[in-house]
Amino acid sequence: MYSPELPLPPEKILPTMYDLPSEDPEEPGVPDEFHVFQPQLLRDTCQPTTYPANQVFVGTDLNLYYDGRHHGWYKRPDWFLALGVERARQQSDLRWSYVIWQEGIAPFLVVELLSPGTEADDLGQTLREVNQPPTKWQVYEQILRVPYYAVFDRYENQFRLFQLVGTHYQAIPLPEPYYWFEELALGLGIWSGVYNGIEGQWLRWQQLDSQWVATAEEQAQQSRQQAEQAQQRAERLAERLRSLGIDPDGL
């Protein structure tokens, strides 16, 4: 008796997220999930002690306009840090973009997160096309002269850092995936842990005592734990006093 074959389920015949690009073909680098969480962790833990908090500006996936003669030219770093730039105090003052001729201060550090669609551009392996804007590398190195440029490859768990020496970037040797910024009194390196419930290798800021800078959530958790420990100590002390015939409530 003839029995027709049942169609295969969609997961067997349709492409998966690994087969389809996460980027808009017209706008390479549109964030995937990692490009949301990693910049957030960098923002949460970037707490330099060498600058007032209101003079430390962090940009995440924010258009960076760099040429006053070409108002349509911009780059969009995954994460960047500018020092001596006043942060917005009112919601109405929050930046729509970072305009270099308005701010007057170039970023101190730019971090790019490698993805298949942007890797060549992130690593300075592309050439400027005729009648087209300069490449990302050219903008950071030659136009804005950003002192430090970092690249993090989550697929290989590789952290690379470049420093502007003269007119060109030079790779900084990193025996360990970590670098100490004297200007910030902070270090930047790869941390293995759980962030927002996701376990992995993350780029994160570190303090002088080799402790990773705690996020607001971690600080709240530490405060709760300290309060619980203090309560437990108080209860043990009260029990000890009662065993000695002393009423702790009457003290």
C-alpha positions as CSV (number, residue, x, y, z in Angstrom):
1,M,0.0,0.0,0.0
2,Y,1.4,3.4,-1.0
3,S,2.4,5.6,1.9
4,P,3.3,9.2,1.0
5,E,6.4,10.5,2.8
6,L,5.8,13.1,5.4
7,P,7.4,16.5,4.8
8,L,10.5,17.2,6.9
9,P,10.1,19.6,9.8
10,P,11.3,23.2,9.1
11,E,14.4,22.8,11.3
12,K,15.6,20.1,8.9
13,I,15.3,22.1,5.7
14,L,15.4,25.8,6.5
15,P,18.6,27.7,7.2
16,T,19.6,28.3,10.8
17,M,20.9,31.5,12.4
18,Y,24.4,30.3,11.6
19,D,23.5,30.1,7.9
20,L,21.9,33.5,7.7
21,P,23.8,36.8,8.3
22,S,22.9,38.9,11.3
23,E,24.0,42.1,9.5
24,D,21.9,44.2,7.2
25,P,23.7,43.8,3.8
26,E,23.5,47.6,3.5
27,E,24.8,48.2,7.0
28,P,27.4,45.6,8.1
29,G,27.8,45.3,11.8
30,V,24.2,45.6,12.9
31,P,24.3,44.1,16.4
32,D,23.6,40.5,17.2
33,E,23.0,39.5,20.9
34,F,26.6,39.5,21.8
35,H,27.0,43.0,20.4
36,V,24.3,44.0,22.9
37,F,25.6,42.3,26.1
38,Q,29.4,42.9,25.7
39,P,29.3,46.7,25.3
40,Q,26.9,46.8,28.2
41,L,29.4,45.0,30.4
42,L,32.1,47.4,29.3
43,R,29.9,50.3,30.2
44,D,28.9,48.9,33.5
45,T,32.5,48.3,34.7
46,C,34.3,51.3,33.2
47,Q,34.8,53.4,36.3
48,P,38.0,55.3,36.1
49,T,39.2,56.9,39.3
50,T,41.3,59.5,37.4
51,Y,38.3,61.5,36.1
52,P,35.1,62.6,37.7
53,A,32.2,60.4,36.7
54,N,30.5,63.2,34.8
55,Q,33.6,63.7,32.7
56,V,33.6,60.1,31.4
57,F,31.5,59.5,28.3
58,V,30.9,56.1,26.9
59,G,29.3,55.5,23.4
60,T,27.8,52.2,22.3
61,D,26.8,51.7,18.7
62,L,26.6,55.5,18.4
63,N,27.3,57.3,15.1
64,L,30.6,59.0,15.3
65,Y,30.8,61.9,12.9
66,Y,34.5,62.9,12.2
67,D,34.7,65.2,9.2
68,G,33.2,68.7,9.2
69,R,33.5,68.9,5.4
70,H,31.5,65.7,4.9
71,H,28.5,65.7,7.3
72,G,27.3,62.3,6.0
73,W,30.5,60.4,6.8
74,Y,30.5,58.5,10.1
75,K,31.7,55.3,11.8
76,R,29.8,53.4,14.4
77,P,32.2,51.9,17.0
78,D,30.8,49.0,19.0
79,W,32.1,50.8,22.1
80,F,34.2,53.9,22.7
81,L,35.4,56.0,25.7
82,A,36.0,59.7,25.6
83,L,37.6,61.5,28.6
84,G,37.0,65.1,29.7
85,V,33.6,65.1,27.9
86,E,30.6,66.0,30.0
87,R,27.8,63.5,30.2
88,A,24.2,64.5,29.7
89,R,22.4,65.5,32.9
90,Q,18.9,65.6,31.5
91,Q,17.2,63.1,29.3
92,S,16.6,65.8,26.7
93,D,20.3,66.3,26.5
94,L,21.2,62.7,25.7
95,R,23.2,62.5,22.5
96,W,21.8,61.4,19.2
97,S,25.3,60.9,17.9
98,Y,28.9,61.9,18.8
99,V,30.0,64.8,16.5
100,I,33.7,65.5,16.8
101,W,33.6,69.1,15.7
102,Q,31.0,69.8,18.3
103,E,32.6,67.8,21.2
104,G,36.2,68.9,20.4
105,I,37.6,65.7,21.9
106,A,38.3,62.5,20.1
107,P,37.8,59.1,21.8
108,F,40.6,57.8,24.1
109,L,39.8,54.2,23.3
110,V,37.7,52.4,20.7
111,V,36.7,48.8,21.0
112,E,35.5,46.8,18.0
113,L,33.9,43.3,18.4
114,L,34.9,41.1,15.5
115,S,32.1,39.6,13.4
116,P,32.4,37.8,10.0
117,G,30.9,40.8,8.2
118,T,33.3,43.4,9.6
119,E,36.5,41.6,10.5
120,A,38.6,42.8,7.6
121,D,37.6,46.4,8.2
122,D,38.1,46.1,11.9
123,L,41.7,44.8,11.4
124,G,42.7,47.4,8.8
125,Q,42.8,44.9,6.0
126,T,40.5,46.9,3.6
127,L,41.5,49.6,1.2
128,R,39.7,52.9,0.7
129,E,37.6,52.8,-2.5
130,V,37.6,55.6,-5.0
131,N,35.2,58.4,-4.1
132,Q,34.2,56.6,-0.9
133,P,34.8,57.5,2.8
134,P,38.0,56.4,4.5
135,T,38.1,53.0,6.2
136,K,37.4,52.5,9.8
137,W,41.1,52.0,10.5
138,Q,42.0,55.2,8.7
139,V,39.5,57.2,10.6
140,Y,40.7,56.0,14.0
141,E,44.4,56.1,13.2
142,Q,44.9,59.0,10.8
143,I,41.9,61.3,11.2
144,L,40.8,61.1,14.9
145,R,44.2,59.7,16.1
146,V,42.5,57.7,18.8
147,P,45.3,56.7,21.3
148,Y,44.2,53.2,21.8
149,Y,42.2,50.8,19.6
150,A,41.1,47.4,20.8
151,V,39.7,44.4,19.0
152,F,38.0,41.4,20.7
153,D,37.3,38.2,18.9
154,R,34.9,36.1,20.9
155,Y,35.2,33.2,18.5
156,E,38.9,32.8,19.3
157,N,38.7,34.5,22.8
158,Q,41.5,36.9,21.5
159,F,42.0,40.4,22.7
160,R,44.3,42.6,20.6
161,L,45.3,46.2,21.5
162,F,46.9,48.8,19.3
163,Q,48.5,52.1,20.4
164,L,49.1,55.1,18.3
165,V,52.8,55.6,18.0
166,G,53.7,58.6,15.8
167,T,51.3,58.4,12.9
168,H,50.5,54.6,12.9
169,Y,49.1,52.0,15.2
170,Q,51.4,49.5,16.7
171,A,50.3,46.2,18.3
172,I,50.9,46.1,22.0
173,P,52.4,42.7,23.0
174,L,50.0,41.0,25.5
175,P,51.6,38.0,27.1
176,E,48.3,37.7,29.0
177,P,44.9,38.9,27.6
178,Y,45.1,42.0,29.7
179,Y,46.4,45.6,29.7
180,W,46.7,48.2,32.4
181,F,45.8,51.8,31.4
182,E,47.7,54.2,33.6
183,E,45.6,57.1,32.4
184,L,42.5,55.4,33.8
185,A,43.9,53.5,36.7
186,L,42.0,50.6,35.2
187,G,43.0,47.4,33.4
188,L,41.1,45.8,30.5
189,G,41.2,42.0,29.9
190,I,39.3,38.8,29.3
191,W,37.1,37.6,32.2
192,S,35.5,34.1,32.4
193,G,32.2,34.3,34.1
194,V,28.4,34.7,34.0
195,Y,27.0,38.0,32.9
196,N,23.2,38.6,32.7
197,G,22.8,34.8,33.1
198,I,25.1,34.0,30.2
199,E,28.4,32.2,30.8
200,G,31.3,32.9,28.5
201,Q,34.5,34.9,27.9
202,W,33.9,38.6,28.3
203,L,36.0,41.8,27.9
204,R,35.9,43.6,31.3
205,W,37.5,46.3,33.3
206,Q,39.7,45.5,36.3
207,Q,40.9,47.5,39.4
208,L,44.5,47.9,40.7
209,D,44.0,45.1,43.3
210,S,43.3,42.7,40.4
211,Q,39.6,42.6,41.3
212,W,37.2,42.9,38.4
213,V,35.1,46.1,38.7
214,A,31.7,45.0,40.0
215,T,28.5,45.8,38.0
216,A,25.6,47.6,39.8
217,E,23.8,44.2,40.0
218,E,26.9,42.5,41.6
219,Q,27.3,45.4,44.0
220,A,23.6,45.0,45.1
221,Q,24.1,41.3,45.5
222,Q,27.2,41.9,47.6
223,S,25.3,44.3,49.8
224,R,22.5,41.8,50.3
225,Q,25.1,39.1,51.2
226,Q,26.8,41.4,53.7
227,A,23.5,42.3,55.3
228,E,22.5,38.6,55.6
229,Q,25.9,37.8,57.1
230,A,25.6,40.6,59.7
231,Q,22.1,39.4,60.6
232,Q,23.4,35.8,61.0
233,R,26.2,37.1,63.3
234,A,23.8,39.0,65.4
235,E,21.5,36.0,65.8
236,R,24.4,33.8,66.8
237,L,25.5,36.4,69.4
238,A,22.0,36.6,70.8
239,E,21.8,32.8,71.0
240,R,25.1,32.8,72.8
241,L,24.0,35.4,75.3
242,R,20.8,33.5,76.0
243,S,22.8,30.3,76.7
244,L,24.6,32.3,79.4
245,G,21.4,33.5,80.9
246,I,21.5,37.0,79.5
247,D,18.6,38.5,77.7
248,P,20.0,40.2,74.6
249,D,16.9,42.3,74.2
250,G,17.4,43.8,77.6
251,L,20.9,45.0,76.8
